[in-house]
Amino acid sequence: MAKAAPAEQLKLLELQGLDARLKGLTNRRRTLENDPRIKDLEAALSVANGELGAAKVAVHDAEAALKRAEADVEQVATRIERDEARLNSGTGLSKDLVALQKDIVSLNKRRSDLEDVELEVMERLDSLRERQAAQQQIVDDIQGSFGTIRAELDAALADVEAEASGLRGQRTEFAQGVDAGLVSVYEKTLAKRGVGAARLFHGTSEASGMKLSPGDLAEIKAAAADDIVFCPDSGAILVRSDDWN
């Protein structure tokens, strides 16, 4: 059975206290790193970016349609201008001039129809651009919220790391003042059980929170004061104070 002076064993309670605080900070760090708000915002941003992409495509398509409509109107307008110039010159046969007049009337009707189409596309484009701007604002708002929360979490994580760094230094210094063999047993128990040491108080293990059986208590009572004893339930080292039983 491993041994260590009772006074050295008592030091394990303070060492365990430091480790418990470090474990609490580790859990705090994990909680901060997995803040559900970040995942929610990432999901919302993914959806918003998808809708923004669709809005941009719709605007791009409408802009292309407008260019085609403008080109159609310009083409007809150019033809009307050319025919009117021929008509105003008065050259040509009478029947040709009459046909030219009819063609100009038809072209003006065509231009009017095309201008209606152009106007419709322009109105649709304006609506789509407004939709894109609104969706862009949604994306910007989500990114703003993301940045705010991220900054908040980063600050909290920095505080946690600063506190943990100080505790690690304090623990290292304290552990150097404890029997090395005892610390080795403690470290192995901590790694395996999650709790390295706990007090045995009035027959109850503070590692498991359970009162030990009469048989277990009898075995511990029979052990020497410098024997290292363990909790039968949690496996942690049980530190016996004067009133342990």
Residue pairs with C-beta under 8 A, 6 or more apart in sequence:
1 223
1 227
1 228
2 181
2 182
2 185
2 227
2 228
3 224
3 226
3 227
3 228
4 179
4 181
4 182
4 185
4 226
4 228
5 179
5 226
6 225
6 226
6 240
8 178
8 179
8 182
9 182
9 197
9 226
9 228
9 237
9 239
9 240
10 239
10 241
11 174
11 177
11 178
12 178
12 182
12 186
12 196
12 197
12 237
12 239
13 197
13 198
13 199
13 239
14 174
15 171
15 174
15 175
15 178
15 183
15 186
15 196
15 197
16 186
16 190
16 195
16 196
16 197
16 198
18 167
18 170
18 171
18 174
19 171
19 190
19 196
21 167
22 164
22 167
22 168
22 171
25 160
25 163
25 164
25 167
26 164
28 160
29 157
29 160
29 161
29 164
32 153
32 156
32 157
32 160
33 153
33 157
35 149
35 153
37 149
38 146
38 149
38 150
38 153
41 142
41 145
41 146
41 149
42 146
44 142
45 139
45 142
45 143
45 146
48 135
48 138
48 139
48 142
49 139
51 135
51 138
52 132
52 135
52 136
52 138
52 139
55 128
55 131
55 132
55 135
56 132
58 128
58 131
58 132
59 125
59 128
59 129
59 132
62 121
62 124
62 125
62 128
63 125
65 121
65 125
66 118
66 121
66 122
66 125
69 114
69 117
69 118
69 121
70 118
72 114
72 117
72 118
73 111
73 114
73 115
73 118
76 107
76 110
76 111
76 114
77 111
79 107
80 104
80 107
80 108
80 111
83 100
83 103
83 104
83 107
84 104
86 92
86 100
87 97
87 100
87 101
87 104
90 97
92 100
175 183
182 228
185 228
185 237
186 196
186 197
186 237
187 196
189 195
189 196
189 197
189 230
189 235
189 236
189 237
190 196
192 235
193 234
193 235
193 236
195 207
195 234
195 236
196 236
196 237
197 207
197 236
197 237
197 238
197 239
198 205
198 206
198 207
198 231
198 234
198 236
198 237
198 238
198 239
199 206
199 238
199 239
199 241
199 244
200 206
200 212
200 220
200 229
200 231
200 238
200 239
200 240
200 241
200 244
200 245
201 241
201 243
201 244
202 243
202 244
202 245
203 211
203 212
203 217
203 244
203 245
204 210
204 211
204 212
205 211
205 212
205 231
205 233
205 234
205 236
205 238
207 231
207 233
207 234
207 235
207 236
207 238
208 231
208 233
208 234
208 236
210 233
212 220
212 231
212 232
213 232
216 232
217 245
219 229
220 229
220 238
220 240
220 244
220 245
221 245
223 229
225 240
228 237
229 237
229 238
229 240
230 236
230 237
230 238
231 237
231 238
238 244
